[in-house]
């Protein structure tokens, strides 16, 4: 099975250990300086990102590049205590370097797992998990209700551009024919989302655009309609 290995920064080939010699895996190695690496990676059965940097930063780098197949993060042993955080943020697995035979066997089992469908806002470093309806930022996370998730999903999908209240209402409540939802109920969900974003350290991430709607943006960002 093909596995795409992305090396971030100066990483020794010895760190790949048993992976390179395992007959079950066809290994394709690239560096992050390759501009089309993400497109090539999507054709593999698994992506392994190997780096000496902080593993959460490494995971975010891969997700924001658009990778949707199982992601494995390889990290130095000094970061071993962060495995749970990295997996909680969306990685399929974490291994320490050098990679051992047991690590390769774990990765082979991931080849048949479906994509997670994570949605990411790269500017705010937010990871939206549709399975558990969980919003994560680094090691912190908050649980969202079904409607809160749908509203935030709508805002993230605009990539920092304003969304009209009408569009949000139609997207989130459009599955209920004959029921007209008011702007007031949307304001309630926005209020709750702001409280939860504040718990992640983003108190001003959702801005009201007067007489129009809302925008999810990084601090001090400027947007145009």
C-alpha positions as CSV (number, residue, x, y, z in Angstrom):
1,X,0.0,0.0,0.0
2,X,1.3,3.5,-0.8
3,X,2.3,5.8,2.1
4,X,3.3,9.4,1.4
5,X,6.0,10.7,3.8
6,X,6.5,14.4,4.1
7,X,9.7,15.6,5.8
8,X,9.4,19.0,7.4
9,X,12.8,20.6,8.0
10,X,16.1,18.7,8.6
11,X,15.0,15.2,9.4
12,X,17.5,12.3,9.1
13,X,16.5,9.3,6.9
14,X,17.3,7.1,9.9
15,X,14.2,8.5,11.6
16,X,12.1,6.5,9.1
17,X,13.6,3.3,10.5
18,X,11.6,0.2,9.8
19,X,9.2,1.9,7.4
20,X,11.5,2.0,4.5
21,X,12.3,-1.7,4.6
22,X,8.8,-3.0,5.2
23,X,7.5,-5.0,2.1
24,X,3.9,-4.1,2.9
25,X,4.4,-0.4,2.3
26,X,5.4,1.5,-0.8
27,X,7.0,4.7,0.5
28,X,7.0,8.0,-1.4
29,X,9.2,10.6,0.3
30,X,8.9,14.4,-0.3
31,X,10.0,17.6,1.4
32,X,7.7,20.5,2.4
33,X,9.5,22.7,-0.2
34,X,7.7,20.7,-2.9
35,X,4.8,23.0,-3.9
36,X,2.5,20.2,-5.1
37,X,3.1,17.8,-2.3
38,X,-0.5,17.9,-1.0
39,X,-2.0,16.9,-4.4
40,X,0.5,14.0,-4.6
41,X,-0.2,12.9,-1.0
42,X,-4.0,12.6,-1.7
43,X,-3.3,9.7,-4.1
44,X,-1.7,7.6,-1.3
45,X,-3.5,5.5,1.3
46,X,-1.9,7.3,4.3
47,X,0.2,10.4,4.9
48,X,3.0,10.4,7.5
49,X,4.4,13.9,8.4
50,X,7.7,13.7,10.1
51,X,9.2,16.7,11.9
52,X,11.3,17.8,14.8
53,X,8.9,20.7,15.5
54,X,5.9,20.8,17.8
55,X,3.5,18.0,16.7
56,X,0.4,20.1,16.9
57,X,1.9,22.6,14.6
58,X,2.9,19.8,12.3
59,X,-0.7,18.4,12.3
60,X,-2.2,21.8,11.6
61,X,0.3,22.3,8.7
62,X,-0.9,19.1,7.1
63,X,-4.6,19.6,7.6
64,X,-4.5,23.2,6.3
65,X,-2.9,21.9,3.2
66,X,-6.1,20.0,2.5
67,X,-5.1,16.4,3.5
68,X,-8.2,14.3,4.1
69,X,-6.8,10.8,4.2
70,X,-5.5,9.3,7.5
71,X,-2.7,11.4,8.9
72,X,0.1,10.1,11.1
73,X,2.5,12.4,12.9
74,X,6.0,11.3,13.7
75,X,7.7,13.3,16.4
76,X,10.8,13.3,18.6
77,X,10.6,11.4,21.8
78,X,10.7,14.7,23.8
79,X,7.1,15.3,22.6
80,X,5.8,11.8,23.4
81,X,3.6,13.3,26.2
82,X,1.6,15.2,23.6
83,X,0.3,12.2,21.7
84,X,-3.1,12.4,23.2
85,X,-3.5,16.1,22.3
86,X,-2.4,15.4,18.7
87,X,-4.8,12.5,18.3
88,X,-7.6,14.5,19.9
89,X,-6.9,17.3,17.3
90,X,-7.4,14.9,14.4
91,X,-4.4,12.8,13.8
92,X,-5.1,9.1,13.1
93,X,-2.0,8.1,15.1
94,X,1.3,9.4,16.5
95,X,4.6,7.7,16.5
96,X,8.0,8.6,17.9
97,X,11.3,8.6,16.0
98,X,12.9,6.4,14.9
99,X,9.9,4.5,13.6
100,X,9.8,0.9,14.7
101,X,8.2,-2.3,13.2
102,X,5.3,-2.1,15.6
103,X,4.6,1.5,14.4
104,X,4.5,0.3,10.8
105,X,2.0,-2.4,11.7
106,X,-0.2,0.2,13.3
107,X,0.0,2.4,10.2
108,X,-0.9,-0.5,7.9
109,X,-4.1,-1.0,9.8
110,X,-5.1,2.6,9.1
111,X,-4.9,2.2,5.3
112,X,-8.6,1.1,5.2
113,X,-10.0,3.7,7.5
114,X,-12.2,6.5,6.0
115,X,-11.3,10.1,6.0
116,X,-12.2,12.2,9.0
117,X,-13.8,15.1,7.2
118,X,-12.2,17.7,9.5
119,X,-12.7,21.3,8.6
120,X,-9.9,23.8,9.4
121,X,-9.6,27.5,9.7
122,X,-5.9,28.1,9.1
123,X,-5.9,31.7,10.2
124,X,-7.4,31.0,13.6
125,X,-5.9,27.5,14.0
126,X,-9.4,26.0,14.6
127,X,-10.2,22.4,13.8
128,X,-13.9,21.5,13.5
129,X,-14.6,17.8,13.9
130,X,-18.0,16.8,12.3
131,X,-18.1,13.4,14.0
132,X,-18.1,14.5,17.6
133,X,-19.2,18.1,16.9
134,X,-16.1,19.3,18.7
135,X,-14.2,22.6,18.1
136,X,-10.5,22.4,18.8
137,X,-7.7,24.9,19.0
138,X,-4.3,23.4,19.9
139,X,-4.9,21.4,23.1
140,X,-8.2,23.1,24.0
141,X,-11.6,22.0,22.9
142,X,-15.3,22.8,23.3
143,X,-18.4,20.7,22.5
144,X,-20.9,22.2,20.1
145,X,-24.6,21.6,19.7
146,X,-25.9,20.5,16.3
147,X,-27.1,24.1,15.4
148,X,-23.9,25.7,16.8
149,X,-21.9,23.4,14.7
150,X,-23.9,24.2,11.5
151,X,-23.6,27.9,12.1
152,X,-19.9,27.8,12.7
153,X,-19.4,25.5,9.7
154,X,-21.2,28.1,7.6
155,X,-18.9,30.9,8.8
156,X,-15.7,28.8,8.4
157,X,-16.7,27.9,4.9
158,X,-16.5,31.6,3.8
159,X,-12.7,31.8,4.6
160,X,-12.9,35.1,6.4
161,X,-15.5,36.8,4.3
162,X,-18.8,38.0,5.7
163,X,-21.9,35.8,5.5
164,X,-25.4,37.4,5.5
165,X,-27.8,36.4,8.3
166,X,-30.2,35.4,5.6
167,X,-27.7,32.9,4.1
168,X,-26.9,31.4,7.5
169,X,-30.6,31.0,8.4
170,X,-31.3,29.4,5.0
171,X,-28.3,27.1,5.3
172,X,-28.8,26.0,8.9
173,X,-32.6,26.0,9.1
174,X,-33.4,25.4,5.5
175,X,-34.4,21.8,6.1
176,X,-37.6,22.9,7.8
177,X,-40.1,23.9,5.1
178,X,-42.8,26.3,6.2
179,X,-40.9,27.5,9.3
180,X,-39.4,31.0,9.2
181,X,-36.6,31.5,11.6
182,X,-36.0,35.0,12.9
183,X,-32.7,36.9,13.2
184,X,-33.1,36.8,17.0
185,X,-32.7,33.0,17.2
186,X,-29.5,33.2,15.1
187,X,-28.2,35.9,17.5
188,X,-28.7,33.5,20.3
189,X,-26.5,30.9,18.6
190,X,-23.9,33.5,17.7
191,X,-23.8,34.6,21.4
192,X,-23.3,31.0,22.5
193,X,-20.6,30.4,19.9
194,X,-18.8,33.6,21.0
195,X,-18.7,32.3,24.6
196,X,-17.2,29.0,23.5
197,X,-14.7,30.6,21.3
198,X,-13.7,32.8,24.2
199,X,-12.9,29.6,26.2
200,X,-10.5,28.7,23.4
201,X,-8.9,32.2,23.7
202,X,-10.7,33.8,20.8
203,X,-13.2,36.3,22.4
204,X,-13.6,38.5,19.3
205,X,-13.5,35.9,16.5
206,X,-17.1,36.4,15.3
207,X,-17.7,40.0,14.3
208,X,-21.2,41.4,13.5
209,X,-21.4,43.1,10.1
210,X,-24.0,45.8,10.6
211,X,-27.2,45.4,8.6
212,X,-25.7,42.3,6.9
213,X,-24.6,39.3,9.0
214,X,-21.4,37.9,10.6
215,X,-17.8,37.1,9.8
216,X,-15.3,34.8,11.4
217,X,-11.9,36.5,11.4
218,X,-8.5,36.6,13.0
219,X,-7.8,39.5,15.4
220,X,-7.2,42.8,13.7
221,X,-8.3,41.4,10.3
222,X,-10.1,43.5,7.7
223,X,-12.7,42.1,5.3
224,X,-14.6,43.4,2.3
225,X,-18.1,42.6,1.2
